[in-house]
Amino acid sequence: MEAALCNVTQVQGKAGLVSVGDLIKHNTFVGLYFSAHWCAPCRGFTPKLIEFYNTMKANDQPIEIIFVSYDRDQDHFDNFYCEMPWHAIPYSDEDKRDELADKYDVKGIPYLVIMDSQGTIIDKEGRGTVQTDCGTEIPGKWRKT
């Protein structure tokens, strides 16, 4: 997974830094959420993603999300991230945020890519999947057959 995250070994949590290994230890699915506060579609999608995430967690579904900010400064990042229940690439780690955006060929935001715990991409259109899947379990298209 570290290779999929461009060798990021720690992410920001609400209570401080968390190792990626600990974060994914019990999570089969990891989403990278590229977004920013200044982006109107992001502000529209983020509440839907929060609802989806909270529903998955309430039903013991093995998913984690990592926010990759496109915000223009630390204050905007802090104001936007405080709404989110998941983890983030630290805003101060601009090189890693840029590297992840390049690796996943982010052309526009909001963008949600879903990977398995080994870092294999299983859904490049995670945003669409989240918007159309309102169940209490991981979407079927993410599960291996």
C-alpha positions in Angstrom: 0.0 0.0 0.0 2.8 2.4 0.7 3.8 2.3 -3.0 0.2 3.1 -3.9 0.5 6.1 -1.6 3.8 7.3 -3.0 5.6 6.1 0.1 3.5 8.1 2.5 3.9 6.3 5.8 1.8 8.5 8.1 -1.5 10.4 7.6 -3.1 13.1 9.7 -5.9 12.0 11.9 -8.1 14.1 14.2 -5.8 13.2 17.2 -2.5 13.5 15.4 -0.5 11.4 12.9 -1.4 7.7 12.3 0.7 5.2 10.5 -0.7 4.0 7.2 0.0 0.4 8.3 -2.3 0.9 11.4 -4.9 2.6 9.3 -5.3 -0.1 6.7 -4.7 -3.1 9.1 -8.5 -3.8 9.3 -9.6 -2.1 6.1 -10.0 -3.9 2.8 -10.8 -0.8 0.9 -9.0 2.6 0.8 -10.2 5.6 -1.0 -8.1 8.7 -1.9 -10.4 11.7 -2.0 -9.0 14.6 -4.0 -11.0 17.7 -3.1 -10.9 21.4 -2.0 -13.1 23.8 -0.1 -13.1 26.4 -3.0 -14.6 23.8 -5.3 -18.4 24.0 -5.5 -18.9 20.4 -6.7 -16.6 19.2 -3.9 -18.7 21.0 -1.3 -21.7 19.3 -2.8 -20.2 15.8 -2.9 -18.3 15.9 0.4 -21.5 15.6 2.6 -22.6 12.6 0.4 -19.2 11.0 0.9 -19.4 11.6 4.7 -22.9 10.0 4.8 -21.6 7.0 2.8 -18.5 6.7 5.0 -20.4 7.0 8.3 -23.0 4.4 7.1 -20.2 2.0 6.1 -18.4 2.4 9.5 -21.7 2.1 11.4 -22.2 -1.3 9.6 -18.6 -2.5 10.2 -17.6 -2.2 6.6 -13.8 -2.3 6.0 -13.2 1.0 4.3 -11.0 4.0 5.0 -10.7 7.3 3.2 -7.7 9.6 2.9 -8.2 13.3 1.9 -5.8 14.7 -0.5 -6.3 18.5 -0.4 -6.3 20.9 -3.3 -6.9 23.8 -1.0 -4.9 27.0 -1.5 -3.7 27.4 2.1 -3.5 25.8 5.5 -6.6 27.7 6.9 -8.8 26.6 4.1 -7.6 23.0 4.5 -8.2 23.1 8.2 -11.8 24.5 7.8 -12.7 21.9 5.2 -11.0 18.9 6.8 -12.6 19.6 10.2 -15.9 18.5 8.6 -14.5 15.2 7.5 -14.5 12.0 9.7 -11.5 10.4 8.0 -7.7 11.0 7.6 -5.7 13.3 5.4 -2.3 13.7 3.8 -0.9 16.6 5.9 -1.4 19.9 4.2 2.3 20.7 4.8 3.3 17.7 2.6 2.7 19.4 -0.7 5.2 17.2 -2.6 3.3 14.0 -1.6 -0.1 15.6 -2.4 1.2 16.6 -5.9 2.8 13.2 -6.4 -0.4 11.4 -5.6 -2.4 13.7 -8.0 0.1 12.9 -10.7 0.1 9.1 -10.0 -3.7 8.9 -10.1 -3.9 11.3 -13.1 -6.3 13.6 -11.4 -7.8 15.9 -14.1 -10.5 17.5 -12.0 -12.0 17.4 -8.5 -13.8 16.0 -6.6 -12.1 12.8 -7.5 -12.3 9.5 -5.5 -10.2 6.5 -6.4 -10.8 3.3 -4.5 -8.1 0.7 -4.0 -7.8 -2.6 -2.2 -5.5 -3.0 0.7 -2.6 -4.0 -1.6 -3.0 -0.7 -3.5 -4.6 -2.1 -6.6 -7.1 0.3 -8.1 -10.6 -1.2 -8.1 -12.7 1.9 -9.0 -11.5 5.0 -10.7 -15.0 6.4 -10.6 -15.6 6.1 -6.9 -17.5 9.4 -6.8 -20.2 8.0 -9.2 -20.3 4.7 -7.2 -20.8 6.5 -3.9 -23.5 8.7 -5.4 -25.5 5.8 -6.8 -24.9 3.2 -4.0 -27.0 4.0 -0.9 -26.7 0.6 0.8 -25.2 -0.4 4.1 -22.5 -2.6 2.6 -19.5 -2.1 0.4 -20.6 -1.7 -3.2 -20.7 -4.9 -5.1 -18.4 -3.6 -7.9 -15.6 -3.2 -5.3 -15.8 -6.7 -4.1 -13.6 -9.3 -5.9 -15.5 -12.1 -7.5 
